[in-house]
Amino acid sequence: MDINTINVRVKGLSAEEVARSRQAHGENVLTPPRRRSLWRLYLEKYEDPIVRILLFAAAVSLCLACFNGEFVETIGIILAIFFATTVGFYFERDAAKKFDVLTALGEEQPVKVLRDGRVQQTARRDVVVGDVVLVETGDEVPADGRLFESRDLDVNESSLTGEPLAHKSADASFFDSADASGRDSADGFSPSEKPSSETAAYPASLLLRSSMIMGGTGRMVVTAVGDETEIGKVARTATELTAIKTPLNLQLDRLAKLISKIGSAVSFLSFLAFLIHDMLTSPLWHTDDYLAMAEVVLRYFMMAVTLIVMAVPEGLPMAVTLALALNMRRMLKSNNLVRKLQASETMGAVTVICTDKTGTLTENRMTVQEFYGQRERMAEAIALNSTAELNGNEGIGNPTEAALLRWAGDYQEWRRKARIIDRVPFSTETKYMSTLAEIDGQQWRYVKGAPEIVLSMCRLSETERQEAERMLLSYQQRAMRTLAFALGQDELRLQGIVGISDPVRQDVPKAVADCQQAGIKVKIVTGDTEATAVEIARQIGIWDDRPESHLTGTAFAELPDDEALQAVSSLKVMSRARPSDKERLVRLLQQQGEVVAVTGDGTNDAPALNHAHVGLSLGSGTSVAKEASDITLIDDSFRSVVRAVEWGRSLYKNIQRFIFFQLVVNVTALLLVLGGSVIGTEMPLTVTQILWVNLIMDTFAAMALASLPPSHEVLAEKPRSASDFIISKPMARGIIFLGCSFFAATFVYLYWLENNAIGTGVNTYELTKFFTVFVMIQWWNLFNARTLGSQHSAFHHFFWGKGFVLVLVVILLGQWAIVQWGGEMFRTEPIPLDDWLQIILLTMPVMLLGELYRMYLRLAKK
């Protein structure tokens, strides 16, 4: 495919040329990194130190079993370990698949290309070699390409070179030397553009995939796609990502260490108590049967190790990962695309939301409602002093410029008549855009931008100025966005003013009220005027008419840090804010101990999005904003921010519920085994039984409690402090009370069995009933764990959590199967139906007493 200069500059590729290029060079997709094999990932599960200890114990047990022929318990331990590691592997693999699906969404982001003579949008993956791509401020470069047209183009190439700002310019000789691919030599550089060691890493005319356009505009011809891009080559040798520990993970690590120390101490004491008791009471230790002695020591060693397995909350990381993965998938359905897993939990601790206006609070449906001036000359200015395009009625580019083009009418006719000589693109610092164009042999400068800036550049009489300011105030008091236009050759004259309406979304006032009820402060930070920003604040319900509630970006920047730190608490609206102002506001709020979320859609929002605890970009926002954010609001709605808070708080509660349930089981089991060693009974729970209980505690409970749906009631609570320990005081009291209560009940039952045993001790049938009683107590306690942090009945919206109901059924059926067919492996004997019913009824008070307590709390609240 020969690239024709005129064809590229004016028309771009045809549909046939696109197809041929794609066939020759492939899709614009980076090949995912080669992953470790499934077997390698699975075997990594056995690298856990606890699992290795169990495997060692199982190996020694197997050696002894070869002598006495009793393989049943050894097989049971091996199967239990295999099942536990397989479950962990499955969930990690499932989470990885979901993450791959979310990552693939990035290849669908729209790119502006010139094809068949018109500008259109296509997915990034569909860009081909030879395409003409249009880039402007805020865009992410979709592929490697050579610039043939540029205006004040600055690019962030830090993803490849570490250079945060590189100036780029067009290569005028590109079309003279390029071959079919747009490259003319093996390294892709034209002879005049070879980089040297003294200059930049890449030629000034070369744009690289994944770099960000920080300012200016340009057009480039794509020279490489997919793996042939520079970043594609780098990705082959650098594909591993590192995990970052979140504050929640650090809390859980501290909790795990504390529990591990306690569990290890209890396990060691139990080992010594059982062994010493056996030495004092068994005649075996007065014989020469050292093999039998080794068997006894090994049995108690395995019991101690298994207690450590039960005490160590190794299920916590899996529970958190599972909860985060479930949240990620569910939040995607509610229009929240979570890019960083920990962000969904952090949203639950947010205390301040700094939101922009356009798109988040308003509909981002820009329409010119009012204008002041000569329509024909303003239409001319709009057509020439703009980089946006229309595809039918849909805008391509800045929404405000698209609204102006729709109002202007046949803008292409004006563009055909004019020759653009120079252009100064809009920036948040200058707040205006300027274009120098030649029409009929005369040069005219067109300026549009913030009214106060444009008016200051114009020559105006006092009457003209007063009239313009009166119109501006009228538009702004109706929450319209205002732009002023100026035209001139030697000096600028005011052409006119337009008022652009962008109505508040219908669901925003209710969403803001929900935030305020949840103890979250909402602050508007916008580049719009004071009148517009304040009117929007009034419409959504956060304005209180106090002078300290509003500051302009300029006034805020002039405040010393100590004064600014005091001002941010009462601040509700910041108008005419610049990127540095927004970032400074975020930093000062964080100094006050606030957990800050920021919404934004533009490149100018990126610094604040990056420095916030949680950055929320808009689905319609720029790639720079999305790259700097943690969550993307697909529907651009503030309502989605509230849903993210709801999800985050509910997720934290679900993790607390799992910890509560797990620690109650821990306390009960550890005290029970230690108590059993004191009264000298046979181990009340065998290794395989404890492993089954551990499976209930870690895996099934994690699935049940992590899958509970979010509750809107969490928005009635105040935000938790980021420094709060995950085990609250009420939780700690509940864990100690229930753990000790369950221990007392089961210990009394065990003591009764021991003292009423006939012959050599408690028989297997009675121990089976004891094992079932222990499991059923924990089964009923799952109902209490489900309601932790609320006063509702355990059956409130019971079937909303289908995963919880399923896990209850699985545990019950699993216990029945183990009792009926576990045999020697689980030291069980079948028990009849009437005994089952008796055990269920006798353990039911665990849930019933919890129900009575919650009923008391509900009545007391009334």
Helices and strands as residue ranges (DSSP letters): H 5-6, I 7-11, H 15-25, H 38-44, G 45-47, H 49-68, H 72-104, G 105-108, E 110-115, E 118-123, G 124-126, E 132-136, E 144-156, E 166-168, H 174-177, G 191-193, E 206-207, E 212-224, G 226-228, H 230-237, H 247-281, G 283-286, H 290-311, H 315-333, E 336-338, H 341-346, G 347-349, E 352-355, E 367-373, H 375-384, E 389-391, E 394-396, H 399-408, H 411-417, E 418-424, E 432-439, E 442-449, H 451-457, H 462-476, E 481-488, E 492-501, H 508-517, E 521-525, H 530-540, G 547-549, E 550-552, H 553-558, H 561-570, E 573-575, H 579-591, E 596-600, G 603-605, H 606-611, E 614-618, H 623-628, E 631-633, H 638-679, H 687-695, I 696-700, H 701-706, G 712-716, H 729-755, H 764-786, G 798-800, H 802-821, H 823-826, H 833-843, H 845-861
